Amino acid sequence: MKNLCCLFFSLFSLCISAQQKNNQEIKIFLEDAETGKNIDDAKVTLEGFEIPPIIGLYDKKDKFYYFDKIPAGYNTIMSYHKKYNEKGYQNLEGLPGELKLRLYDPLNVSYSFESYIYKNNYVEDPYKISILKEDLLEYNTQKDFINQTIKDLQLAVELVNPYWEMNKIENNSYGISQKEGYPALNLKENQKVEGDYLFPLAGGVSSFFPDRSYSNTSRDICFILRKTDGSKFKRYNDPIIKILKQYKFEVYSIVLNKKNRTELNTKFKIRDRENKKFNLKNKIDSSKVFFYDNNFRNEKKSFALFNFFKKQYYLPFDEPNKSTQLPSFILISNKKNETYNLFPEIGKENPITHKIPFPDEALGLGILDIYEYYSKVHLKT
């Protein structure tokens, strides 16, 4: 009888184990992008549009996170960790059975953008998006339409000009007389924006030096939005982004480029530290400014007697007519036909292209995760 009970218990345990294994509908492996080490203390969630997230379980033996089932409406995996950037994957047609996410230090995210391939260090800006109504080319018309749409739809967002906001913090270091982030302009469509104004341009630079080689007309001014409460846009499934796309706005995510023209070989530890100190000292609202500035705090030694071993830092004031300025920020489109410009390995002629799921209407920085998934995972085989 005792042996029979043991046999029954063993069979029962095997059935339970097999059932648990079969119920692991999706496994998620997390690794440190720099070291390749497993990450076992993150929060991994299963998400959808405006429905409560489900928190995943962790298998200590096999070192993966998992969900026993994927209810209807859930199409997104997200990972959260205080030491790493948010990362995820979305597919409206169905999630894979297994997924690997590589997490980065938030100040050292790496992408393979073709134009900036010499160094792939970026900072994701989840607090801002850029929008454009492509059929409205004139600056004043575009600005007024955006503000009126925000008012009519009662969206909790507003236009923000990060360069102008930072200029206020720095006590008008550029010496401009601009009274608001996006003032009305008396310029023709193709007329250059003069140095009296400080705007972000679609090329990822400021408008302050009109003699530079990049396009610097009123048509190139970049309209940036932030949430009025200063919170982040969701990486996926953001209701505000969804509404904007439904009203035929082009929506762009923003990443900040860590490189600048003069520091192509810089190790960023000093600049990271000085950015952090500056942000804390000035109580920087990250939703209003580019909280990581790639021209920020060049190092300069002091020769004062009692400060010999100390270092001073200053803001570089680049003069016109020097070599072309590298972008401070980069706009990331989730339009499928623009994918190839950023990730050439996906390529128009590549047979994998048609397998990329069409981006969701509420996609933010998550588009970068989609690009990485298809360029790094699928194209290896």
HUTA-V907657 format. One record per residue. N is the residue number from 1. RES is the residue in one letter. PSI is psi in whole degrees, 0 to 359 (* if undefined). Layout:
BEGIN
n->N res->RES psi->PSI
n->N res->RES psi->PSI
END
This chain:
BEGIN
n->1 res->M psi->320
n->2 res->K psi->317
n->3 res->N psi->323
n->4 res->L psi->320
n->5 res->C psi->319
n->6 res->C psi->319
n->7 res->L psi->317
n->8 res->F psi->317
n->9 res->F psi->320
n->10 res->S psi->314
n->11 res->L psi->320
n->12 res->F psi->317
n->13 res->S psi->320
n->14 res->L psi->320
n->15 res->C psi->317
n->16 res->I psi->316
n->17 res->S psi->316
n->18 res->A psi->321
n->19 res->Q psi->319
n->20 res->Q psi->319
n->21 res->K psi->318
n->22 res->N psi->334
n->23 res->N psi->352
n->24 res->Q psi->85
n->25 res->E psi->331
n->26 res->I psi->135
n->27 res->K psi->138
n->28 res->I psi->121
n->29 res->F psi->132
n->30 res->L psi->135
n->31 res->E psi->151
n->32 res->D psi->124
n->33 res->A psi->333
n->34 res->E psi->318
n->35 res->T psi->340
n->36 res->G psi->2
n->37 res->K psi->149
n->38 res->N psi->143
n->39 res->I psi->117
n->40 res->D psi->5
n->41 res->D psi->29
n->42 res->A psi->170
n->43 res->K psi->116
n->44 res->V psi->129
n->45 res->T psi->154
n->46 res->L psi->124
n->47 res->E psi->164
n->48 res->G psi->193
n->49 res->F psi->115
n->50 res->E psi->42
n->51 res->I psi->154
n->52 res->P psi->138
n->53 res->P psi->153
n->54 res->I psi->129
n->55 res->I psi->131
n->56 res->G psi->163
n->57 res->L psi->163
n->58 res->Y psi->131
n->59 res->D psi->106
n->60 res->K psi->327
n->61 res->K psi->309
n->62 res->D psi->359
n->63 res->K psi->55
n->64 res->F psi->157
n->65 res->Y psi->153
n->66 res->Y psi->163
n->67 res->F psi->134
n->68 res->D psi->330
n->69 res->K psi->159
n->70 res->I psi->100
n->71 res->P psi->162
n->72 res->A psi->138
n->73 res->G psi->347
n->74 res->Y psi->119
n->75 res->N psi->10
n->76 res->T psi->135
n->77 res->I psi->133
n->78 res->M psi->146
n->79 res->S psi->140
n->80 res->Y psi->135
n->81 res->H psi->138
n->82 res->K psi->339
n->83 res->K psi->354
n->84 res->Y psi->164
n->85 res->N psi->152
n->86 res->E psi->144
n->87 res->K psi->150
n->88 res->G psi->188
n->89 res->Y psi->142
n->90 res->Q psi->140
n->91 res->N psi->114
n->92 res->L psi->340
n->93 res->E psi->353
n->94 res->G psi->139
n->95 res->L psi->151
n->96 res->P psi->167
n->97 res->G psi->339
n->98 res->E psi->142
n->99 res->L psi->136
n->100 res->K psi->129
n->101 res->L psi->129
n->102 res->R psi->119
n->103 res->L psi->144
n->104 res->Y psi->158
n->105 res->D psi->130
n->106 res->P psi->336
n->107 res->L psi->2
n->108 res->N psi->58
n->109 res->V psi->143
n->110 res->S psi->133
n->111 res->Y psi->164
n->112 res->S psi->64
n->113 res->F psi->127
n->114 res->E psi->316
n->115 res->S psi->340
n->116 res->Y psi->38
n->117 res->I psi->347
n->118 res->Y psi->335
n->119 res->K psi->127
n->120 res->N psi->56
n->121 res->N psi->123
n->122 res->Y psi->163
n->123 res->V psi->126
n->124 res->E psi->139
n->125 res->D psi->95
n->126 res->P psi->356
n->127 res->Y psi->349
n->128 res->K psi->151
n->129 res->I psi->161
n->130 res->S psi->142
n->131 res->I psi->156
n->132 res->L psi->134
n->133 res->K psi->101
n->134 res->E psi->333
n->135 res->D psi->358
n->136 res->L psi->100
n->137 res->L psi->331
n->138 res->E psi->135
n->139 res->Y psi->307
n->140 res->N psi->321
n->141 res->T psi->317
n->142 res->Q psi->312
n->143 res->K psi->312
n->144 res->D psi->322
n->145 res->F psi->317
n->146 res->I psi->311
n->147 res->N psi->321
n->148 res->Q psi->321
n->149 res->T psi->317
n->150 res->I psi->318
n->151 res->K psi->313
n->152 res->D psi->321
n->153 res->L psi->356
n->154 res->Q psi->46
n->155 res->L psi->139
n->156 res->A psi->57
n->157 res->V psi->166
n->158 res->E psi->156
n->159 res->L psi->140
n->160 res->V psi->136
n->161 res->N psi->100
n->162 res->P psi->323
n->163 res->Y psi->318
n->164 res->W psi->320
n->165 res->E psi->318
n->166 res->M psi->325
n->167 res->N psi->324
n->168 res->K psi->317
n->169 res->I psi->323
n->170 res->E psi->19
n->171 res->N psi->48
n->172 res->N psi->52
n->173 res->S psi->338
n->174 res->Y psi->351
n->175 res->G psi->37
n->176 res->I psi->161
n->177 res->S psi->13
n->178 res->Q psi->127
n->179 res->K psi->347
n->180 res->E psi->167
n->181 res->G psi->316
n->182 res->Y psi->78
n->183 res->P psi->163
n->184 res->A psi->142
n->185 res->L psi->142
n->186 res->N psi->67
n->187 res->L psi->147
n->188 res->K psi->164
n->189 res->E psi->316
n->190 res->N psi->13
n->191 res->Q psi->141
n->192 res->K psi->145
n->193 res->V psi->120
n->194 res->E psi->169
n->195 res->G psi->0
n->196 res->D psi->348
n->197 res->Y psi->157
n->198 res->L psi->101
n->199 res->F psi->155
n->200 res->P psi->139
n->201 res->L psi->154
n->202 res->A psi->337
n->203 res->G psi->358
n->204 res->G psi->16
n->205 res->V psi->176
n->206 res->S psi->164
n->207 res->S psi->5
n->208 res->F psi->329
n->209 res->F psi->93
n->210 res->P psi->346
n->211 res->D psi->0
n->212 res->R psi->167
n->213 res->S psi->344
n->214 res->Y psi->159
n->215 res->S psi->129
n->216 res->N psi->57
n->217 res->T psi->171
n->218 res->S psi->335
n->219 res->R psi->338
n->220 res->D psi->355
n->221 res->I psi->134
n->222 res->C psi->123
n->223 res->F psi->117
n->224 res->I psi->138
n->225 res->L psi->147
n->226 res->R psi->161
n->227 res->K psi->139
n->228 res->T psi->337
n->229 res->D psi->3
n->230 res->G psi->7
n->231 res->S psi->168
n->232 res->K psi->152
n->233 res->F psi->145
n->234 res->K psi->145
n->235 res->R psi->325
n->236 res->Y psi->162
n->237 res->N psi->36
n->238 res->D psi->124
n->239 res->P psi->328
n->240 res->I psi->317
n->241 res->I psi->321
n->242 res->K psi->314
n->243 res->I psi->315
n->244 res->L psi->320
n->245 res->K psi->326
n->246 res->Q psi->332
n->247 res->Y psi->22
n->248 res->K psi->30
n->249 res->F psi->141
n->250 res->E psi->130
n->251 res->V psi->131
n->252 res->Y psi->133
n->253 res->S psi->164
n->254 res->I psi->130
n->255 res->V psi->148
n->256 res->L psi->131
n->257 res->N psi->127
n->258 res->K psi->342
n->259 res->K psi->149
n->260 res->N psi->180
n->261 res->R psi->325
n->262 res->T psi->352
n->263 res->E psi->54
n->264 res->L psi->340
n->265 res->N psi->19
n->266 res->T psi->138
n->267 res->K psi->134
n->268 res->F psi->5
n->269 res->K psi->317
n->270 res->I psi->313
n->271 res->R psi->323
n->272 res->D psi->314
n->273 res->R psi->317
n->274 res->E psi->324
n->275 res->N psi->314
n->276 res->K psi->315
n->277 res->K psi->316
n->278 res->F psi->317
n->279 res->N psi->320
n->280 res->L psi->315
n->281 res->K psi->318
n->282 res->N psi->6
n->283 res->K psi->54
n->284 res->I psi->132
n->285 res->D psi->104
n->286 res->S psi->342
n->287 res->S psi->346
n->288 res->K psi->332
n->289 res->V psi->168
n->290 res->F psi->101
n->291 res->F psi->349
n->292 res->Y psi->117
n->293 res->D psi->122
n->294 res->N psi->357
n->295 res->N psi->22
n->296 res->F psi->123
n->297 res->R psi->66
n->298 res->N psi->147
n->299 res->E psi->138
n->300 res->K psi->124
n->301 res->K psi->145
n->302 res->S psi->140
n->303 res->F psi->13
n->304 res->A psi->144
n->305 res->L psi->313
n->306 res->F psi->3
n->307 res->N psi->25
n->308 res->F psi->323
n->309 res->F psi->3
n->310 res->K psi->165
n->311 res->K psi->141
n->312 res->Q psi->155
n->313 res->Y psi->146
n->314 res->Y psi->160
n->315 res->L psi->120
n->316 res->P psi->138
n->317 res->F psi->90
n->318 res->D psi->134
n->319 res->E psi->153
n->320 res->P psi->165
n->321 res->N psi->7
n->322 res->K psi->183
n->323 res->S psi->156
n->324 res->T psi->132
n->325 res->Q psi->134
n->326 res->L psi->153
n->327 res->P psi->140
n->328 res->S psi->330
n->329 res->F psi->160
n->330 res->I psi->132
n->331 res->L psi->131
n->332 res->I psi->115
n->333 res->S psi->149
n->334 res->N psi->22
n->335 res->K psi->129
n->336 res->K psi->323
n->337 res->N psi->356
n->338 res->E psi->357
n->339 res->T psi->320
n->340 res->Y psi->335
n->341 res->N psi->329
n->342 res->L psi->323
n->343 res->F psi->81
n->344 res->P psi->338
n->345 res->E psi->339
n->346 res->I psi->316
n->347 res->G psi->141
n->348 res->K psi->329
n->349 res->E psi->356
n->350 res->N psi->133
n->351 res->P psi->343
n->352 res->I psi->343
n->353 res->T psi->315
n->354 res->H psi->347
n->355 res->K psi->351
n->356 res->I psi->122
n->357 res->P psi->142
n->358 res->F psi->131
n->359 res->P psi->143
n->360 res->D psi->154
n->361 res->E psi->345
n->362 res->A psi->37
n->363 res->L psi->132
n->364 res->G psi->238
n->365 res->L psi->344
n->366 res->G psi->340
n->367 res->I psi->329
n->368 res->L psi->325
n->369 res->D psi->323
n->370 res->I psi->313
n->371 res->Y psi->315
n->372 res->E psi->318
n->373 res->Y psi->314
n->374 res->Y psi->334
n->375 res->S psi->327
n->376 res->K psi->329
n->377 res->V psi->301
n->378 res->H psi->322
n->379 res->L psi->357
n->380 res->K psi->334
n->381 res->T psi->*
END
